[in-house]
Amino acid sequence: MLQRIQSIYLIIVVLVGGALPFVLSLWKDAEGNAVYAVSELWVILLLIASAIVALVSVFAFKNRKNQFVLNRLNMILNLILLGVFAYRSLNLSGESNISEKGVGMFLPVVSIVFLVLANKAIKKDEDLVKSVDRLR
C-alpha cells in the first residue's frame, strides 16, 4: 500500500540517500574543490545502503513489525554515517573566511527525521489494527 504516509516518508529517505548526495557537496578539500559523495567510496556505500534499506522497507508494508525494525536499522546506519561526517568535519582545517563544510553533511539528519516520522505512522497503523482486532 504505497499510498500510506509512511511510504511517502520512506520514499523521501530513498531520494535523500540515493539522489541528493550526487547534487550536494559534502565538504571542500584543501584546494577549495567541492567533494561529492561519488569521490568517497565509504560515503557512497553507506548512503546507497541506507537508500536500499528504505526501499526494502517501503515494500515490506504487509509486515509492519519488520518494516519498523528495518527503519530502526536504517536509523542506526544513518547515525553511523552522521558520526563519520562529524569526525571528518572535525578533521578538516577551517579558515575564518571560508566554510569548508558542505550542506550534504546534513543528509543523514534529514533521513533520520523522516525515518522517525515513518516509524510513528507505522506504530499508529499497528495500534489501529490491534484495536480493530479487539472488537472481533
SVG drawing of the C-alpha trace seen along z (x, -y; Angstrom):
<svg xmlns="http://www.w3.org/2000/svg" viewBox="-16 -36 61 47">
<polyline fill="none" stroke="black" stroke-width="0.4" points="0.0,0.0 2.1,-2.8 -0.5,-5.5 0.2,-5.4 2.1,-8.4 4.9,-6.2 5.6,-5.1 5.9,-8.7 8.3,-9.4 10.4,-6.3 10.4,-7.4 11.8,-10.7 14.5,-8.8 15.3,-6.9 15.7,-10.2 17.8,-11.8 20.1,-8.8 20.1,-7.9 19.9,-11.1 20.9,-14.2 24.4,-13.1 25.3,-13.4 24.0,-17.0 25.0,-18.5 28.7,-18.7 29.9,-17.2 32.9,-19.4 35.7,-21.3 39.2,-20.0 42.4,-22.0 42.3,-23.4 38.7,-24.6 37.2,-22.0 33.8,-20.6 33.9,-16.9 30.8,-14.9 29.8,-11.5 30.9,-9.9 34.5,-10.7 34.4,-9.0 33.7,-5.2 32.8,-4.7 30.3,-7.6 28.5,-6.4 28.3,-2.9 26.7,-4.0 24.3,-6.3 23.3,-3.7 22.9,-1.1 20.5,-3.5 18.5,-4.1 18.3,-0.3 17.1,0.5 14.5,-2.3 13.3,-0.9 13.0,2.6 11.1,1.1 8.6,-0.6 7.7,2.8 7.5,4.5 4.2,2.9 2.4,6.3 4.6,6.9 4.6,3.7 6.9,5.2 9.6,6.0 9.1,2.5 9.6,0.9 12.8,2.9 14.2,2.1 13.6,-1.6 15.4,-1.3 18.3,0.4 18.3,-2.4 18.4,-5.0 21.4,-3.3 23.1,-3.3 22.4,-7.0 23.7,-7.7 26.9,-5.9 27.1,-8.0 26.5,-11.1 29.3,-10.2 31.6,-9.6 30.7,-13.0 31.2,-14.7 34.6,-13.0 35.6,-14.1 34.4,-17.7 36.4,-17.9 39.5,-16.9 39.0,-19.4 41.1,-22.5 38.8,-25.5 39.5,-29.1 37.7,-32.2 36.8,-33.4 35.6,-30.2 33.4,-27.5 34.6,-24.1 31.7,-22.0 29.0,-21.4 25.2,-21.0 25.5,-17.3 26.8,-16.5 23.3,-17.1 21.6,-14.5 21.7,-11.8 19.9,-14.2 17.1,-14.6 16.9,-10.9 16.7,-10.2 13.8,-12.8 11.8,-11.1 12.5,-7.6 11.2,-8.7 8.1,-10.1 7.6,-6.9 8.0,-4.8 5.4,-6.9 3.0,-6.3 3.7,-2.6 3.1,-2.5 -0.2,-4.3 -1.3,-1.8 -0.3,1.1 -2.3,-0.3 -5.3,-0.8 -5.1,2.8 -4.9,4.1 -7.9,2.0 -9.9,3.4 -8.9,7.0 -10.2,6.5 -13.6,5.7 -14.0,9.0"/>
</svg>
